[in-house]
Amino acid sequence: MKFVYEPALQEYMQRRRKNKIVVEVITSNNSDFEVTELHVHLADEKRAAFFIEKKHFRAHETEYGSVLLPPYRLEYEETVIFGLRKILFVHWLTWQGIRL
């Protein structure tokens, strides 16, 4: 599996001084129906250690940092692309190649 970072994301990660991308499966069951989706975000060293030690995430090293993948069964394509989307002052990570 190959991880590709878009240039805008690389720059943003350097500016924020965070080089760990966490792919997390989150579930909300506080309403009439249950929602499960992927949540991809950046983490610092302390938070990344929590995911690895306590939640048993797998770390995959890349040239720009590492990607932490959950111990759950997800579908991955051969190439996973991470990007950055921005509207005004709000930034969020995008991804292609990962499915529930």
ZILINCOR-V613664 format. One record per pair of residues at least 24 apart in sequence whose C-alpha atoms are under 10 Angstrom apart, sorted by the first residue. I is the first residue (numbers start at 0). GAP is how many residues later the second one is. D is the distance in Angstrom with one decimal. If there is no record, write none. Layout:
i=I gap=GAP d=D
i=I gap=GAP d=D
This chain:
i=0 gap=59 d=9.5
i=0 gap=75 d=7.8
i=0 gap=76 d=7.3
i=0 gap=77 d=4.9
i=0 gap=78 d=5.9
i=0 gap=79 d=7.4
i=1 gap=58 d=9.7
i=1 gap=60 d=8.5
i=1 gap=74 d=10.0
i=1 gap=75 d=8.8
i=1 gap=76 d=6.2
i=1 gap=77 d=4.8
i=1 gap=78 d=6.2
i=1 gap=79 d=8.5
i=2 gap=57 d=9.1
i=2 gap=58 d=9.2
i=2 gap=59 d=7.0
i=2 gap=60 d=9.2
i=2 gap=61 d=9.8
i=2 gap=63 d=9.3
i=2 gap=64 d=8.3
i=2 gap=75 d=8.7
i=2 gap=76 d=5.9
i=2 gap=77 d=4.9
i=2 gap=78 d=6.0
i=2 gap=79 d=7.5
i=2 gap=94 d=9.6
i=3 gap=58 d=8.7
i=3 gap=59 d=9.4
i=3 gap=60 d=9.4
i=3 gap=75 d=7.2
i=3 gap=76 d=6.1
i=3 gap=77 d=4.7
i=3 gap=78 d=6.2
i=3 gap=79 d=8.6
i=3 gap=91 d=9.7
i=3 gap=92 d=9.8
i=4 gap=57 d=9.5
i=4 gap=58 d=9.5
i=4 gap=59 d=8.1
i=4 gap=75 d=8.7
i=4 gap=76 d=6.0
i=4 gap=77 d=5.0
i=4 gap=78 d=6.1
i=4 gap=79 d=9.0
i=4 gap=90 d=9.5
i=5 gap=75 d=7.4
i=5 gap=76 d=6.3
i=5 gap=77 d=5.1
i=5 gap=78 d=7.4
i=5 gap=88 d=9.9
i=6 gap=75 d=9.7
i=6 gap=76 d=7.9
i=6 gap=77 d=8.8
i=7 gap=74 d=9.9
i=7 gap=75 d=7.0
i=7 gap=76 d=6.2
i=7 gap=77 d=8.7
i=7 gap=78 d=9.9
i=8 gap=73 d=7.5
i=8 gap=74 d=5.5
i=8 gap=75 d=5.1
i=8 gap=76 d=8.6
i=8 gap=82 d=9.9
i=8 gap=83 d=9.6
i=8 gap=84 d=7.9
i=8 gap=85 d=9.4
i=9 gap=54 d=7.4
i=9 gap=55 d=9.8
i=9 gap=72 d=9.6
i=9 gap=73 d=8.6
i=9 gap=74 d=8.9
i=10 gap=73 d=9.8
i=11 gap=72 d=8.1
i=11 gap=79 d=9.2
i=12 gap=29 d=8.1
i=12 gap=30 d=10.0
i=12 gap=51 d=8.8
i=12 gap=52 d=9.4
i=12 gap=71 d=9.9
i=13 gap=50 d=9.2
i=15 gap=26 d=9.3
i=15 gap=28 d=9.4
i=16 gap=25 d=9.8
i=16 gap=26 d=9.6
i=16 gap=27 d=7.9
i=16 gap=28 d=10.0
i=17 gap=24 d=6.5
i=17 gap=25 d=6.2
i=17 gap=26 d=5.3
i=17 gap=27 d=7.8
i=17 gap=46 d=9.9
i=17 gap=47 d=8.4
i=18 gap=24 d=7.3
i=18 gap=25 d=7.2
i=18 gap=26 d=8.4
i=18 gap=29 d=9.8
i=18 gap=43 d=9.7
i=18 gap=44 d=9.9
i=18 gap=45 d=6.6
i=18 gap=46 d=4.7
i=18 gap=47 d=6.5
i=18 gap=48 d=8.6
i=19 gap=24 d=6.6
i=19 gap=25 d=7.6
i=19 gap=27 d=9.3
i=19 gap=28 d=6.9
i=19 gap=39 d=9.0
i=19 gap=40 d=9.8
i=19 gap=41 d=9.3
i=19 gap=42 d=9.7
i=19 gap=44 d=8.7
i=19 gap=45 d=5.8
i=19 gap=46 d=5.0
i=19 gap=47 d=5.8
i=19 gap=48 d=7.1
i=20 gap=27 d=8.7
i=20 gap=38 d=9.5
i=20 gap=39 d=9.9
i=20 gap=44 d=8.0
i=20 gap=45 d=6.4
i=20 gap=46 d=4.8
i=20 gap=47 d=6.1
i=20 gap=48 d=8.7
i=20 gap=61 d=9.1
i=20 gap=72 d=9.1
i=21 gap=25 d=9.7
i=21 gap=26 d=7.8
i=21 gap=29 d=8.4
i=21 gap=35 d=8.8
i=21 gap=36 d=9.9
i=21 gap=37 d=9.2
i=21 gap=44 d=8.7
i=21 gap=45 d=6.0
i=21 gap=46 d=4.8
i=21 gap=47 d=6.5
i=21 gap=48 d=8.3
i=22 gap=34 d=9.2
i=22 gap=44 d=7.5
i=22 gap=45 d=6.1
i=22 gap=46 d=5.4
i=22 gap=47 d=6.6
i=22 gap=72 d=9.6
i=22 gap=75 d=9.2
i=23 gap=27 d=9.6
i=23 gap=33 d=9.2
i=23 gap=44 d=8.5
i=23 gap=45 d=7.2
i=23 gap=46 d=6.2
i=23 gap=47 d=9.6
i=23 gap=48 d=9.3
i=24 gap=44 d=9.6
i=24 gap=45 d=7.5
i=24 gap=46 d=9.9
i=24 gap=47 d=8.2
i=24 gap=49 d=9.3
i=24 gap=75 d=8.3
i=35 gap=64 d=8.7
i=36 gap=62 d=9.0
i=36 gap=63 d=7.4
i=37 gap=36 d=9.9
i=37 gap=57 d=9.8
i=37 gap=60 d=8.7
i=37 gap=61 d=8.0
i=37 gap=62 d=7.4
i=38 gap=54 d=8.9
i=38 gap=55 d=9.6
i=38 gap=56 d=9.9
i=39 gap=27 d=9.9
i=39 gap=28 d=9.7
i=39 gap=29 d=9.9
i=39 gap=42 d=9.2
i=39 gap=52 d=8.4
i=39 gap=53 d=6.3
i=39 gap=54 d=7.5
i=39 gap=55 d=7.8
i=40 gap=51 d=7.5
i=40 gap=52 d=6.3
i=40 gap=53 d=9.1
i=41 gap=25 d=9.3
i=41 gap=26 d=9.8
i=41 gap=50 d=9.3
i=41 gap=51 d=8.3
i=42 gap=24 d=9.9
i=42 gap=25 d=9.6
i=71 gap=28 d=9.2
i=72 gap=26 d=9.6
i=72 gap=27 d=7.7
i=73 gap=24 d=7.0
i=73 gap=25 d=6.0
i=73 gap=26 d=5.0
i=74 gap=24 d=5.1
i=74 gap=25 d=6.2
i=75 gap=24 d=9.0
